[in-house]
Amino acid sequence: MLIGMVQTMVEQSGDPNGFDAARWLAGWLASPVPALAGATPSSYMDTIEGQRLVAELLARTQSGVYA
């Protein structure tokens, strides 16, 4: 689900040639995110609610809304 979301975002925003959505997502999930008080998105993936939160955060980054 998230990989497809990232791939779609890139396709809508620019040239997806050579972009590896799975690789980018893996890095993003493992990196601390200010919008999560410095926690990593992966630390939220063990619950449905956390997965929803991470997906919403990812969607907000596409629109430029971070808070």
C-alpha positions in Angstrom: 0.0 0.0 0.0 2.6 2.6 1.0 5.0 1.7 -1.8 2.2 2.2 -4.3 1.3 5.5 -2.7 4.9 6.7 -3.0 5.1 5.6 -6.6 1.9 7.4 -7.5 3.2 10.6 -5.7 6.4 10.5 -7.8 4.5 9.8 -11.0 2.2 12.8 -10.3 5.0 15.1 -9.3 7.7 14.4 -11.8 9.7 11.8 -13.7 9.5 8.4 -12.0 12.3 6.9 -14.3 15.0 5.4 -12.1 13.1 6.1 -8.9 12.9 3.1 -6.5 9.8 3.6 -4.4 10.5 0.6 -2.1 14.1 1.8 -1.4 13.0 5.3 -0.7 10.1 4.2 1.6 12.4 1.9 3.5 14.8 4.8 4.2 11.9 7.1 5.2 10.3 4.5 7.5 13.6 4.1 9.3 14.4 7.9 9.7 13.2 10.0 12.6 10.4 12.4 11.5 9.7 15.7 13.3 6.0 15.3 12.8 6.2 12.2 14.9 8.1 13.9 17.7 11.3 12.4 16.3 10.1 8.8 16.2 10.5 6.7 13.1 7.4 5.9 11.0 8.3 2.2 11.3 7.7 2.4 15.0 4.0 3.0 14.3 3.5 0.2 11.8 2.5 -2.5 14.3 -1.1 -1.3 14.6 -3.8 -0.4 12.2 -4.1 3.1 13.7 -0.4 3.6 13.4 -0.4 2.5 9.8 -3.2 4.9 9.1 -1.2 7.7 10.8 1.9 6.9 8.7 -0.1 6.9 5.5 -1.8 10.2 6.4 1.6 11.7 7.2 3.0 10.5 3.8 0.0 12.0 2.0 0.4 15.3 3.8 4.1 15.5 2.7 2.9 15.3 -0.9 0.6 18.3 -0.4 3.2 20.2 1.6 1.3 20.1 4.9 3.6 18.8 7.6 1.7 19.4 10.8 
